[in-house]
Amino acid sequence: MPSFRPVSTVVRTKSHPASSSRSWDPTGTVRPARAEPVAWLGWFTLWSGQVVSTLGAQTSGTAMPLLVLAATGSPSDAGIVGAAGTLPYLVAHLPAGPLVDRWNRRRILLISELCAGLALSTIPIAIWLGRVTAAHLAVVAFVQGLCFVFFGLAERAALPKIVPAMLLPTAIAHNEARGRGAALAGPPLGGMLFGIDRALPFLADALSYVVACIGLLFIRSDLQNQTTTPSESLWRATTAGLRWVWRHPLIRAAILLIAASNLVFQALILILVVLAQHHGATSTSIGTMLGIYSGGGLAGALAASKLHRQFTPKTVIVGVNWIWAALLPLFAFTSSPLLIGVVGAACAFVGPLWNVVIINYTTVLVPNELLGRVTSAAMTLSWGVMPVASLGAGYLLTTLGPVGSVFVLATVMLVTAVTATASPAVRHAPPLPPRTDDGRTAH
């Protein structure tokens, strides 16, 4: 499923090769320099810490709607808390982009993890005191979402400074597998821990932030981009990413299509939880259902690392949207949580291919000094719909019930697939830009 994340999950971009990390012979062949093992060590410590942190986030993310439903019994409240957690994607991404390009990226990474962990630790305290409220959970969700925005932008902007340019697609695929793997194990673990004690999933996530902070301390690479260009005003820097995206028709079309699919899948998760509860599922079986769902994403991430060279952007954009349009109606005819998970796994399987192909396409176009701003613009456009999706899911569940809500989402997905097929920018998508002998993009 997307994220921009496809790009569920974001425009992920690549800097031009830096002479300090690699050298080039006259034929254009890359010769690894001695700095590369050190760089890979920095990436591995970042990646390992984020494996634990992402697993914790998936654990508490599964438990959060269950806690809201248990405390208030209201799908609308669950939608409000979900909307609060995604509201920073809409209001914070644009200003965060230029700030990430200006501020110390290492410090942003560390402070984001610490603040999110502290906010989350207040939930177990509220549970033990018997004072769980939707308002408190919404505030915690908002703080976590805000920290996620800054951390995600800083991590993506720092990645080309850690990983050699030639190996960046591999690192992107591993990051995709990291998230998908955590999404496979996290929901069953979250459901099981919630069944034992409602505070346990949130305690586990708070501890995962501590582990992630320790991993960040081992990164020794210089994460800043050295630029000699004059500084812009904050407003011009904030809109620079939007201007870049608007000048590239395929990227612009892809982001808008991602926004539509993100709208569908953000609403779908809450609807599937309520649908499973409607059929008598327990918290453990709901966690297992979501784990199966995410397992498809992990399998897709592993496959995408091998298959991404075989598909053009046009094929991926059109094909993936039609696959989703065909699969979504099946949820309405499925009562077993396990079968719901299997259909979800099929949906999730094709999402990583979209991520890797489109991200790899855009990485060769964006210089590193614009990376944070272009990423923030893409995420504002594509993730900004998520608060609306969460609120809409609560409204649909209240008025139409889970089955009727599924049919509404399936209709939206069908319209999205038709739009992708008819889009001139998608139909005439150019191939991946070639590179010159010095590793730069040939325009």
LOPA-408434 format. One line per field, with one value per residue (C-alpha): chain; x, y, z. Coordinates in steps of 0.5 Angstrom, whole numbers. Example, Ala and Ser with C-alpha at 12.3 -4.5 7.8 and 13.67 -1.06 7.14 Angstrom:
% LOPA-408434
kolza (A, A) $
xx (25, 27) $
yy (-9, -2) $
zz (16, 14) $
//
This chain:
% LOPA-408434
kolza (A, A, A, A, A, A, A, A, A, A, A, A, A, A, A, A, A, A, A, A, A, A, A, A, A, A, A, A, A, A, A, A, A, A, A, A, A, A, A, A, A, A, A, A, A, A, A, A, A, A, A, A, A, A, A, A, A, A, A, A, A, A, A, A, A, A, A, A, A, A, A, A, A, A, A, A, A, A, A, A, A, A, A, A, A, A, A, A, A, A, A, A, A, A, A, A, A, A, A, A, A, A, A, A, A, A, A, A, A, A, A, A, A, A, A, A, A, A, A, A, A, A, A, A, A, A, A, A, A, A, A, A, A, A, A, A, A, A, A, A, A, A, A, A, A, A, A, A, A, A, A, A, A, A, A, A, A, A, A, A, A, A, A, A, A, A, A, A, A, A, A, A, A, A, A, A, A, A, A, A, A, A, A, A, A, A, A, A, A, A, A, A, A, A, A, A, A, A, A, A, A, A, A, A, A, A, A, A, A, A, A, A, A, A, A, A, A, A, A, A, A, A, A, A, A, A, A, A, A, A, A, A, A, A, A, A, A, A, A, A, A, A, A, A, A, A, A, A, A, A, A, A, A, A, A, A, A, A, A, A, A, A, A, A, A, A, A, A, A, A, A, A, A, A, A, A, A, A, A, A, A, A, A, A, A, A, A, A, A, A, A, A, A, A, A, A, A, A, A, A, A, A, A, A, A, A, A, A, A, A, A, A, A, A, A, A, A, A, A, A, A, A, A, A, A, A, A, A, A, A, A, A, A, A, A, A, A, A, A, A, A, A, A, A, A, A, A, A, A, A, A, A, A, A, A, A, A, A, A, A, A, A, A, A, A, A, A, A, A, A, A, A, A, A, A, A, A, A, A, A, A, A, A, A, A, A, A, A, A, A, A, A, A, A, A, A, A, A, A, A, A, A, A, A, A, A, A, A, A, A, A, A, A, A, A, A, A, A, A, A, A, A, A, A, A, A, A, A, A, A, A, A, A, A, A, A, A, A, A, A, A, A, A) $
xx (0, 3, 6, 9, 9, 9, 11, 6, 12, 15, 20, 26, 32, 39, 45, 50, 56, 61, 68, 70, 66, 68, 72, 71, 75, 75, 70, 65, 66, 65, 71, 69, 73, 76, 70, 65, 65, 65, 59, 55, 57, 53, 47, 47, 47, 41, 37, 38, 35, 30, 28, 27, 23, 19, 17, 15, 11, 7, 6, 3, -1, -5, -7, -9, -15, -17, -15, -20, -26, -25, -25, -30, -34, -34, -31, -32, -27, -22, -23, -21, -15, -13, -14, -10, -4, -4, -5, 2, 3, -1, 1, 8, 11, 12, 16, 19, 23, 27, 28, 31, 36, 38, 38, 43, 40, 43, 40, 33, 34, 35, 31, 25, 26, 26, 20, 16, 18, 16, 10, 8, 10, 4, -1, 1, 1, -6, -8, -6, -9, -16, -16, -15, -19, -20, -17, -10, -9, -11, -5, 0, -2, -1, 6, 8, 6, 10, 16, 15, 15, 22, 25, 23, 25, 32, 33, 31, 36, 41, 41, 45, 50, 51, 50, 54, 50, 51, 48, 42, 37, 39, 39, 32, 29, 32, 29, 22, 23, 25, 18, 14, 18, 16, 9, 9, 11, 8, 0, 0, 5, 1, -6, -3, 0, -6, -10, -5, -5, -7, -1, 4, 4, 5, 11, 14, 14, 17, 23, 24, 25, 31, 34, 33, 37, 43, 43, 43, 49, 54, 53, 59, 58, 57, 50, 49, 50, 55, 52, 55, 48, 46, 40, 33, 27, 24, 17, 21, 25, 18, 15, 21, 19, 12, 15, 20, 14, 10, 15, 15, 9, 10, 12, 6, 1, 4, 4, -4, -5, -2, -6, -12, -10, -7, -14, -17, -12, -11, -19, -19, -15, -20, -26, -22, -21, -29, -31, -27, -30, -37, -35, -33, -26, -22, -16, -11, -14, -15, -7, -6, -10, -6, 0, -2, -4, 3, 6, 4, 8, 14, 14, 13, 19, 23, 21, 21, 29, 29, 24, 24, 29, 24, 18, 17, 14, 8, 7, 7, 3, -3, -2, -2, -8, -12, -10, -12, -19, -20, -18, -22, -29, -27, -27, -34, -35, -30, -32, -26, -21, -16, -19, -19, -12, -10, -14, -10, -4, -5, -6, 0, 4, 4, 6, 13, 14, 11, 16, 22, 21, 18, 23, 29, 26, 26, 32, 36, 33, 33, 40, 41, 40, 33, 32, 28, 24, 22, 21, 16, 12, 11, 9, 5, 1, 0, 0, -4, -10, -10, -13, -19, -19, -19, -25, -28, -27, -31, -36, -37, -37, -43, -47, -46, -43, -37, -39, -42, -36, -32, -36, -35, -27, -27, -31, -26, -20, -24, -24, -17, -15, -19, -15, -9, -10, -13, -7, -3, 3, 3, 2, 8, 12, 19, 24, 29, 34, 41, 47, 54, 61, 61, 55, 51, 44, 44, 38) $
yy (0, 7, 12, 17, 13, 10, 14, 11, 13, 21, 23, 19, 23, 22, 27, 27, 23, 26, 25, 24, 17, 14, 15, 14, 12, 14, 9, 11, 5, 6, 4, 4, 8, 6, 11, 6, 1, 7, 9, 3, 2, 9, 6, 0, 3, 8, 2, -3, 2, 4, -3, -3, 3, 2, -5, -1, 4, -2, -5, 1, 3, -3, -2, 5, 4, -2, 3, 8, 3, 0, 7, 10, 5, 10, 9, 17, 18, 13, 17, 23, 20, 18, 24, 28, 23, 25, 32, 34, 31, 36, 42, 41, 38, 44, 48, 42, 41, 47, 47, 40, 43, 48, 45, 40, 33, 29, 33, 33, 25, 25, 30, 27, 20, 23, 27, 22, 17, 22, 23, 16, 14, 18, 13, 7, 12, 15, 7, 6, 12, 10, 17, 15, 20, 21, 28, 26, 20, 25, 30, 24, 22, 29, 30, 23, 25, 31, 28, 23, 28, 31, 25, 22, 28, 28, 21, 21, 28, 24, 18, 20, 23, 16, 11, 11, 14, 7, 3, 8, 4, -2, 2, 4, -3, -5, 1, -1, -8, -5, -2, -8, -13, -9, -8, -16, -17, -11, -12, -19, -17, -11, -15, -20, -15, -11, -17, -19, -11, -5, -1, -6, -4, 3, 1, -3, 3, 7, 3, 2, 10, 9, 3, 8, 14, 9, 7, 14, 16, 11, 15, 19, 21, 28, 29, 36, 38, 43, 49, 55, 58, 64, 63, 64, 67, 61, 62, 62, 56, 53, 53, 51, 44, 45, 49, 43, 38, 42, 43, 35, 33, 25, 26, 31, 26, 21, 25, 26, 19, 17, 22, 19, 12, 14, 17, 10, 6, 10, 10, 2, 0, 3, 0, -7, -7, -5, -10, -16, -14, -14, -21, -23, -22, -21, -16, -22, -24, -17, -16, -23, -20, -14, -18, -22, -16, -13, -19, -18, -12, -15, -20, -15, -11, -17, -18, -11, -10, -16, -13, -6, -6, -9, -4, 3, 8, 8, 0, 1, 7, 4, -3, -2, 2, -3, -9, -5, -3, -10, -13, -8, -10, -17, -14, -13, -21, -23, -25, -29, -24, -29, -28, -21, -21, -25, -20, -14, -18, -18, -11, -9, -14, -9, -2, -3, -4, 3, 5, 3, 4, 11, 13, 11, 15, 21, 20, 22, 28, 32, 35, 34, 41, 41, 34, 36, 41, 37, 31, 35, 38, 31, 29, 35, 33, 26, 25, 31, 27, 22, 27, 27, 20, 18, 23, 20, 13, 15, 18, 12, 7, 11, 12, 6, 1, -3, -6, 0, 4, -2, -1, 7, 6, 1, 6, 12, 7, 5, 12, 13, 7, 10, 17, 14, 10, 17, 21, 24, 25, 17, 15, 19, 18, 18, 13, 13, 19, 16, 18, 21, 19, 23, 20, 26, 26, 27, 32) $
zz (0, -1, 3, 0, 3, -3, -5, 3, 2, 0, -5, -4, -7, -8, -8, -13, -12, -7, -9, -1, -1, -8, -14, -22, -27, -34, -36, -31, -27, -19, -15, -7, -3, 4, 7, 5, 10, 15, 12, 12, 19, 20, 16, 19, 26, 24, 21, 27, 32, 27, 26, 34, 34, 28, 31, 38, 33, 30, 37, 40, 33, 33, 41, 40, 37, 41, 47, 44, 43, 50, 53, 50, 45, 40, 32, 32, 38, 34, 28, 32, 35, 28, 25, 31, 29, 22, 22, 23, 16, 13, 17, 19, 13, 9, 14, 17, 10, 10, 17, 16, 11, 15, 22, 25, 22, 27, 33, 30, 29, 37, 39, 35, 38, 45, 45, 42, 47, 53, 50, 49, 56, 59, 56, 61, 67, 65, 64, 71, 74, 71, 67, 60, 55, 48, 48, 52, 47, 41, 44, 45, 37, 35, 38, 36, 29, 29, 31, 26, 21, 23, 24, 17, 13, 17, 16, 8, 7, 11, 8, 1, 6, 9, 4, -3, -9, -13, -7, -5, -8, -4, 2, 0, -1, 6, 9, 6, 8, 15, 16, 13, 17, 23, 21, 20, 27, 31, 30, 33, 38, 40, 40, 45, 49, 50, 51, 57, 60, 56, 58, 56, 48, 50, 55, 50, 45, 50, 51, 43, 43, 48, 44, 37, 41, 43, 35, 33, 38, 34, 27, 25, 18, 17, 15, 13, 6, 4, 0, -3, -5, -1, 4, 2, 6, 10, 6, -1, 2, 4, -3, -7, -6, -9, -14, -16, -16, -20, -26, -27, -29, -28, -21, -20, -22, -18, -12, -13, -15, -8, -4, -7, -5, 2, 3, 2, 6, 12, 12, 11, 17, 22, 18, 18, 25, 26, 21, 25, 31, 28, 26, 34, 33, 39, 40, 39, 32, 30, 31, 27, 22, 21, 22, 16, 12, 13, 12, 4, 5, 7, 2, -3, -1, -2, -9, -10, -9, -15, -19, -19, -26, -30, -29, -32, -28, -33, -32, -24, -23, -28, -26, -18, -18, -22, -17, -11, -15, -16, -9, -5, -6, -3, 4, 4, 3, 8, 15, 17, 20, 17, 10, 11, 13, 7, 2, 6, 4, -3, -3, 1, -3, -9, -5, -4, -12, -13, -7, -10, -18, -17, -11, -15, -21, -17, -13, -20, -21, -14, -11, -4, -2, -4, -2, 5, 2, -4, 0, 5, -1, -3, 4, 5, -2, -1, 7, 8, 6, 12, 18, 13, 12, 19, 21, 14, 17, 23, 20, 15, 20, 24, 18, 14, 18, 16, 10, 7, 8, 5, -2, -1, -1, -7, -11, -9, -11, -18, -20, -18, -23, -28, -27, -27, -34, -37, -35, -40, -36, -34, -41, -43, -38, -40, -38, -32, -34, -36, -32, -34, -33, -27, -24, -25, -28, -36, -37) $
//
